[in-house]
């Protein structure tokens, strides 16, 4: 039983020593960029009422949430997604604001994936939300800030893939499929299962030309030239308007010098049904999972009583860190650590020395020497941990640098 308690449950892990420092470094990089772009920090609870994330909100399925009951019998969940929590806060605390609101957060989300998937069940996100701005400039700016965050972290090779929810929604609305059938089709297309999607559309006698256009969506990915190719495929006013919006967003990003980081995936679908416009995912080498994701959710805040257009992006710190480690990217962690070991009679002298070192930028570890260890052990341990300096203060107050 004791050995079992030393292990973590499936899907969660301990992060310690150098790895933890790297994760904290990435968090600081993201926070700095967000502050520079005018985002103000917000914190939401790690658990909320189940209804904040229920099926109508378009968030993760109920079976993937960690649920429990409070003492009054209310169903609570560990948050599987932070965006609905932000939407609730906006409706509650910013109802009088009509100008753009910029909020940022750092927090963990909890997804109860099947163990065989081999994925983490607890993720750390650094996110940003822009409320009350439905312009193409707002969409482009959020993508640009995502690029700035990844560059600030030290990542050099990555792509932000962009799509639009109405490319799929605008065409399937014309098929006459039920909501359940649309959801089934969405899953098939997201999995690139063209055979299954073809069989579903044929079984419902969907117009052959429209069905062919829907099935071509997963093939429409790549550089800017894919926009021109899509114009001959996309059908319906809503889908065509979505394509034109993506064109405008790319033009803005190109003018800002970020075009090389952008590609298109017009068949992109999100697991979150609350997205109403632009959707995006960021990818790099070293991990098959996205390192960033987000999109426009113009109707979600309205579900909490206030109609406000909004767009949000979350950067997944765990995936980003794994990718950077696998790419052998150096983390610019400049930490000046030193150790002061002292004998009991020289406590005051040791504390004075520590204060001097702190004033010139050192992080100081003060340790009273134990009779169980000689001074060479303290020095060897400090060297192993890459301390810059080690001092020993003997009982007569003499300070010696080791």
QUIBEL-V103222 format. One line per field, one symbol per residue. phi: phi as a letter, one per 40 degrees, with the letter a starting at -180 (. if undefined). psi: psi as a letter, one per 40 degrees, with the letter a starting at -180 (. if undefined). Layout:
phi = ???
psi = ???
//
This chain:
phi = .cccccbccdgbacbafcccccccccdcdcdcccccbgcbcabbccbacdccbcdccgccddccbcbabcccgccbbcccacddccdcccccbbcccbcdbbbbababbbbccccccgbcbbbbbbbbbbbgabccccccccccccccccccchcbbabbcbaacccccccccccgcccccccccccccccfcccccccccccbfcdcccccccccdcccaiccccccccccbcbgccccccccccccccccccccgbdccbbbbcccbbcccccbadbaabbacgaccccaaiicbcbccccbhacacaaabbbccccccdcccccfcccccbbcbabbbbcdcbdccccccccccccbhccbbcbcccccbccccccccccccgccabbbbcccgcbbcc
psi = ddddeeiiiheiiihibdddddddddddddddddddeehhiihiidiiidedfidddfaiideeihiiiaeeeihiihhehdddddddddddefdeheihhhiiihiiihhgihdeefiiehihihiihhifheidddddddddddddddddeehdhihhhiahdedddddddedeiiddddddddddddefgddddddddddefihdddddddeedeegiaadeddddddedhiidddddddddddddddddddeeedeehiigeehiieheehebhiiihiiieheiieiiaahgeedddeeehhhiiiihhhhddddddddddefhhhghghgiihhhiidefdddddddddddddeeihhhhhhhieehiddddddddddefidihihhideehhhh.
//
